[in-house]
Each structure stands twice: as C-alpha cells, then as structure tokens.
Amino acid sequence: MKQGLQHELLHADDDLMAGWPSLKELETEQKPQAHRTAERLATVDWSFVNREKAHPVESIHPYPAKFIGDIPRALLDSLPKTPDTVVFDPFCGSGTTLVEAQRKGMASIGIDLNPIACLISRVKTAPTPVGLSNVSLRIANAARANRNPARWAIPNVDHWFKEEVQEAVASLIDSIKYITQGTIYDTLRLALSSILVRISNQESDTRYAAISKPIGKNDVFDQFLLACQKLERALMARDWGLPEARVVEADTLKVGEDSVGRQVGLVITSPPYPNAYEYWLYHKYRMWWLGFDPLAVKEQEIGARAHFFKREHHTEAHFWDQMRQTFELIDRVLVPSGFACFVIGRSKIHGHIIDNADILQTVAGERGMCVVSRFERVISAGRKSFNLSHANIKTETVLVLQKD
Ligand SMILES: C[S@@+](CC[C@H](N)C(=O)[O-])C[C@H]1O[C@@H](n2cnc3c(N)ncnc32)[C@H](O)[C@@H]1O
C-alpha cells in the first residue's frame, strides 16, 4: 500500500508532462556547452598511439617540440566553432595549428619570435609558388657560376662549415636575393635553411658535435635542388583550401591586440616553458645565414636554458609573469565563452620539478577562465628532445580552458 502510494506520487504528473522532453532529454539539451565539450574531449586518445601517417607538409623543415598535427586537429574537431571562428596561436612555431585551421577552412593568426619559425609557417600556409622548379634551377646554376660570392661575418663559421660549403651557401644567398616574388623568395630560403645542418659539420639537428662529412660545393647545390623539389611536392599535396593564415614575427609578450588585429574564437597553442627547449640555439646558424640575429632572439625567448644558467638567472617567477602577460593578450582578443587550449610539459629548474600546467591553470583562473578538461599525454619517444632528457620528462598536459 505504502509502495503504491509512492508510485502514484512519483508518476502523478506523467499525463501532464506528455509531449514534453523527458528529464534526461532536458538535461542533455541544457547541459552547459563546456560540459558537452568536455565529454567530446574525453573520447580522444591524446597520445595518438595509432595515428595515421602525417601529411608531408608537416615535415618540410625540422622544428623542435612541434605539435603532431593530430593534436590541434582533435581540438578543432571537438570544440564548438562556426565557419567564421578565427584560430589564434600566440606561439605558432612551425605553424601546425595554422595548417590544421586551414584544413578545416578557418582563418588563423600566429605569432612567433623566431624568424625561422615564421618562415616555415608562412611557406606551409601560402599557395604553392608557381614555377618553383624552374626558378630553383636558375638559382642553382647562377650560384654554381658565381666565383666571387659575398663574404659572411658569422661567428665561428669555420668550425661548422667547410670553406667550399660556405662559398656555395653564400652564392645561393647572393642569387636568391634578386627574387622579388615574396612566396618564391620565402620558399627558396626555406629550402636552403632545411639543408644547412646536413651540409655543415654539425653531427645532426640535435647533436652539437663537429664531425667530418664528405660534402663538397656541388653537393650543396644538389641538396638545395632536392630540397626545393621535396618542398614543392609537399605543398602541392595539400588537398584543402588556403584561408588566410597571418603570421606575425614578434615577441608575444610585447604585442598588443592591434597586432592580432581581430577577435578570435579559439586559441590553440603550446607555449615555450622554462629550461626545456632552445629554439634559438637549434636554428642559430640558419638565422645567421639568412641574415637574422640569433642572439637577439635568445634574449627574448621564453624559457631558454641559457636564461637559467647566467649569474642573475631566471626562476619560476619569470615564467609566472610571462604567462600572466600572455593571458592578458588572450583575454583581450578571445571572444566571450571562447576556448583556449594549451599543450605543455613540466620543467626541471635546478633540480626542482615544476608543473607548468598548474601555473597556466592558476593564471587563467585569475582572469576568470575556467578549466573544461585536463589530460596527460605520453610524449612520443621520437619527439623527446636531447635537452628534455636531463629532466626525464615523459608526459605533457593538454589543458582546455573557457573564458567566463
Ligand atoms: C613549443 S614551440 C611551438 C611549436 C608549435 N606548436 C609547432 O607545432 O611548431 C614554442 C614556440 O614559442 C616561441 N617563443 C618563445 N618565446 C617567445 C616569445 N617571447 N614570443 C613569441 N614566441 C616565442 C618559440 O620560438 C617556439 O617556436
């Protein structure tokens, strides 16, 4: 009797509610957007153990600590967006986020301090230059015939480049500088940049020992032509449209919202972090040869190991300040309810492990941004750089935040 009464009370309104959505349906409909997004994000395998072969455009030039395209792609797939949503990467490196935004038909903006990063990002997102093979052949022929290339004042250049290799590189640069079409000019310089370590005495991209290599002047021109062909093939293999991807070469901590130029709907980035990678050092000779100053880049580079081993050395506190400045910019340009996604590892500073994702989460909280999801992903053994081995760091964090 008692049970029957309870049943009657529970279902007294059943008739009244006929035709209305059930409680469960209501719950799904009214579930906050962040909740539904978190559910979608939770279905992703963030370590991407079974990932498909990357598109060749991802590997047109080496870059340390770059994203695998799968990360920004999964974020773009899981987060709410419209065709008008603009994607922003304040530390765009080799432009992986910008490429993935283009693949989804979305406009994007990237900022990076490193001129080699910006060069890679621009080439990856620009239309394939018309007539690249002919132009590169003419450049190589002119360089082969150049008996008196300009001399380059590069510190310690004789240690890292044989005399005849120096002459060949200088001849190529002499010829490329007469190219007036911006995209071809960028692409030729990127092709040259991509072979510089291989033709130098440096053992490899991640080993800074000088060794003897059987490379002569003609090998440099041949390698350059091969690099141009490889680049052209990778660019032509892009089977997607190329919406605007604007690359700003600047210190993210110094730019205002006017440099970003518009409101963005989505931030996807992996910031540099303390005492981990050294982008300036990795590209030092590339920068010297292409006419940039790596030492100026080093001064402004967030987290560079060099800053942690000088007399007035950086500490964790510097990173807190740098991330506060980064979030100030993000706050200015991100639309209300917009999402900001970070991929970041831990640091080891003078023996002390720092959870950089915790720092980002706290700084975001100070600006009223809340955590939608947080995952740990295993860094693939191939991507673990020589200078992370000192910290024995094997995972990194994917942190998804929402404004307001
Ligand atoms: C983890 S990497 C980004 C890699 C990128 N996601 C990719 O796929 O290639 C971090 C980037 O931050 C850049 N960076 C360091 N300090 C910076 C600063 N002050 N302003 C702008 N970029 C900076 C570095 O040059 C580097 O390219």
The ligand as an ORCA input file, in Angstrom:
! r2SCAN-3c Opt
* xyz 0 1
  C      56.532     24.625    -28.239
  S      57.053     25.710    -29.501
  C      55.648     25.816    -30.528
  C      55.648     24.699    -31.517
  C      54.428     24.739    -32.421
  N      53.239     24.307    -31.728
  C      54.654     23.860    -33.647
  O      53.844     22.970    -33.908
  O      55.665     24.042    -34.333
  C      57.074     27.264    -28.662
  C      57.397     28.456    -29.546
  O      57.426     29.639    -28.733
  C      58.297     30.569    -29.373
  N      58.620     31.639    -28.422
  C      59.468     31.621    -27.361
  N      59.466     32.814    -26.745
  C      58.605     33.614    -27.433
  C      58.194     34.961    -27.292
  N      58.633     35.729    -26.319
  N      57.310     35.442    -28.194
  C      56.842     34.668    -29.213
  N      57.214     33.396    -29.393
  C      58.082     32.870    -28.520
  C      59.474     29.714    -29.794
  O      60.191     30.348    -30.823
  C      58.764     28.429    -30.242
  O      58.547     28.439    -31.621
*
